[in-house]
Amino acid sequence: MKRLNRRRFLTTSAAAGLATIPGIRTAAAHSSSLKRPDPGRYRPSAMTGPDDDPLGVRASFPVTEELAYLNTASVGPLPVPVRDALRAYADNKMRRRDAAAGRDAIAGARSRFAEMFGTDEDELAFLYATSGAENIIVSAMDWRAGDNVVVDELHFVTTFVLYRELERRAGIELRIIPSRDGIVTVDDFAAQTDSRTRLLSVAWVSNRNGFRYDLPALADLAHAHGAYLYADAIQAWGTFPTNLHDEKVDFACGNGYKWLHADFGCAPFYVRREHLEWMTADRHGHRQVAETLPDHRFRLKTSAEKLEYANPAYGPVTALDAALEFLEKVGLDRIAQHTQALAGELREGAEALGMQMFTPPNNPSAIVSFHHGLDHERLSRALADEGVSITFQEDGKLLRAAVGMFNNRDDVDRLLGVIRGMV
């Protein structure tokens, strides 16, 4: 723990020094002002920073003062401006100063997300959880016994729970494709897709090993069989630039609390325009009303907002709006270049130490996963002692590291150094 304490002292001292420079405010120097935060105050550097802070964002992530946090695939830490937006939201709610603030945050987040990810605003709904999207899709479809859904083993557990239940209730068949060397190809999906396939479902970037799918090719396959493609995007949103229209995916959803660096409770759900007419909500409430008619009758919304049946989670939506503004300033292209390159270095370093890699080479994502072959409890303690945060999977046998925009080579070296000392 000596190294961690020394690092904390050095980082805090550096933060105190930065706080004396006009226009720079760090977490250590942050006041408890009740004023609405200035979104430009934390503008990341437009230029590439030094090796210890390539994107110029570490001062906005106080977690870096204490940890080599390689765990954004689990929960993304809040950057300072998002924390400040949440504080302003809470203060506003406490003092009831601005009744329109929540509505403004919804409009802002919807507009920013549409611009950033290549959608139209009326194709977006804000759900409470990623799993809500796939449940809505399944509920809206007309299933018949003998239909099938094709997924693969790199998907998140929710999908298997959902379709096993649909298998029991509706008599559909769930087809699960095994991975080979951490990869599932379009040809693998094609071998399992036929005239009774109704839906292909993938984790756009796998939570297990970071494998990233070729969505346009999968969409072409699905559409050739009259099926749809759903992408769980929780490990994708915020990690690379994309245009959802160009990806050809029919539906995509992901929550804000990982790579978007927002909070739990706000999951943007994309529904391609051509599906809005038949897509129905799985529950109903006042938020779907477009016009109130006589005799307690209503005209309901026809955009994706018709899937928002109740009051939104205003706090998480506020966090998302602030987080998207922060990401805009950093740039998704810069984030992708930095994190994917550093993840590649981490993968090469782990492989050189004899780790059994689960993440394939040349994989364009920020997640690296491998079977470490070491004593799990001992490795876990050693990582904690060095202030390295990762996730263990498969009963501790699989180590998953996730490289965020704020990580640097020192973070990666600390992880590799622990492993090197144990092999």
Secondary structure, 3 states (H helix, E strand, C coil): CHHHHHHHHHHHHHHHHHCCCCCCCCCCCCCCCCCCCCCCCCCCCCCCCCCCCCCCCHHHCHHHHCCEECECCCCCCCCHHHHHHHHHHHHHHHHCCCCCHHHHHHHHHHHHHHHHHCCCHHHEEEECCHHHHHHHHHHHCCCCCCCEEEEECCCCHHHHHHHHHHHHHHCCEEEEECCECCECCHHHHHHHCCCCEEEEEEECECCCCCCECCHHHHHHHHHHCCCEEEEECCCCCCCCCCCHHHHCCCEEECCCCCCCCCCCCCEEEEECHHHCCCCCCCCCCHHHEEEEECCCEEEECCCHHHHCCCCCCHHHHHHHHHHHHHHHHHCHHHHHHHHHHHHHHHHHHHHHCCCEECCCCCCCCCEEEEECCCCHHHHHHHHHHCCEECEEECCCCEEEEECCCCCCHHHHHHHHHHHHCCC
